Amino acid sequence: KGMATPEKATITLDAMKMLDPRRLKPDSVETERIITVLDETIAKLELSSLIPRIINSLDRFADMLGPEITNSLIEHQKLSNEMEHLLASSEEGDTMRAEEQRGCLCLREQRLKCSVRNVLRLLLANPSLCQALKYEAWARESPAEVFIKAFGEFRNFMLETLLTSPMEEEEKIQFMKDISLQIKKNTEAITALQAELAAAIQTQEEEIHMKDNVIKDLKNGMQDLTTDCKAGIQQIKQEGEKQQEEELQASQARCAGLQQDIQQLGAQLNALVLEHRASELALRKRKSRVEMEIVNWIQKYDTDMGEKQAEYEEVDAAYTEEKAQLSLLMEKHAVLLQEYSQIEEERRIRQKKEEQALKELTTKTLAAIRIQAFWRGYLVRSLFKSKRKKKKKGKGKKAKK
């Protein structure tokens, strides 16, 4: 009865209004970005969990996927098979090749990750295709479904955490503690009242049983005195019945009071249930509104990504054209380089021949100079020798005279 006072009911209603989820508004851009990233991650997890099913029925989805995505999926399947083969061989192989197999396994793992990212990029570029695959593909495997469900619960928990301020979180925790304490007290009070009612009923039954025994003993002891004591026995019976009726009425009144307390506690419990249902309805409305906002953001994201994809294709086309021009220029450069090498070789050979001719000319010149010097010397010596002979002949003639 003390827990059903109007003051405490007013405090409870104020607390419920204070914790109303409609008061929480995502006014933070960081919160919206975090939730968008989590939603994109969930979408990628759902698509990546469908990749094995799509690969197993690739003939069925080939027309829907297109050649580029089909080739990417075939390449992904080849990488997966190579990965499984490496894992099997690493379990059966010897320890000598363990390091080499570990390196190959890391390389295959990186390539497999890149393949998954490429497939997801191609699938996410076509939202209608992703939606169709979700309806057309079979059910996911249980581990993937459990992980996606757990990640979705994590996303909801993060949203609730981000949209709740620390003060409101503390008030909510305190409110839940008060509610738990109040329910515990109500339960203890109901248990105590039920125990009291059971004890009162048991006491009444014991008293009635004792009185019946007393009456029975009196009847057995007064069998010989029935005629004389009939009036007294009747009076005693009437007094006992009257007392029994009074005690029964008192017990019924007490039971009615206890039943009224139980009804009041039940009404209070129903009021709390109604309040929680109203809060749940408000949460559901907020959830639907947030989902609509998320859909709008996803559509905006798809539009932006389409524009980025078109811009990327234009840049890629320009890059391809420039790459072709660069290849042509490189070919021309290779031809010119070869011609330049030939010219340099011819120039080197010509220079070598010129140096050799100059060397021969120098040698011939030196030889000619030496020959000329020797010849001049010879002429000079011959001239001096003839003059010396003439002088000797002249002296001989003078002596004869």
Number of C-alpha atoms within 10 A of each C-alpha: 10 7 14 13 9 10 9 12 15 11 11 17 13 12 15 18 14 14 18 15 20 13 11 15 11 14 9 10 9 11 15 17 11 15 18 17 13 19 17 14 16 18 16 17 17 18 20 18 18 19 21 17 15 22 17 11 12 17 11 12 16 15 10 14 20 10 11 10 18 20 14 16 22 13 15 23 18 13 18 18 12 16 20 13 12 18 15 11 13 18 10 9 13 9 11 8 10 14 11 11 17 14 11 14 19 12 12 17 16 12 16 20 13 13 19 17 14 16 23 19 13 15 20 19 15 13 13 10 13 19 13 11 19 13 9 12 14 11 12 15 12 9 10 15 15 12 14 18 13 12 17 16 12 13 20 15 12 16 17 14 12 18 19 19 12 11 9 14 15 12 15 17 12 13 16 12 12 13 14 12 12 13 15 12 13 20 13 12 16 16 12 12 17 16 12 15 17 13 12 15 16 12 12 16 13 12 14 18 12 12 16 14 12 12 16 12 11 12 14 10 11 15 10 10 10 13 9 10 13 12 11 11 16 11 12 13 15 12 12 16 14 12 13 16 12 12 15 16 12 12 16 13 12 15 19 12 12 17 15 12 16 18 12 14 20 13 13 15 14 12 13 17 12 12 16 13 12 14 18 14 12 15 15 13 14 16 14 12 12 14 12 12 13 16 12 12 14 16 13 12 13 16 12 12 15 14 12 12 13 12 12 13 12 12 12 12 12 12 12 12 12 12 12 12 12 12 12 12 12 12 12 12 12 12 12 12 12 12 12 12 12 12 12 12 12 12 12 12 12 12 12 12 12 12 12 12 12 12 12 12 12 12 12 12 12 12 12 12 12 12 12 12 12 12 12 12 12 12 12 12 12 12 11 12 12 12 12 12 10 12 11 11 11 11 10 11 9 8 7 6 5
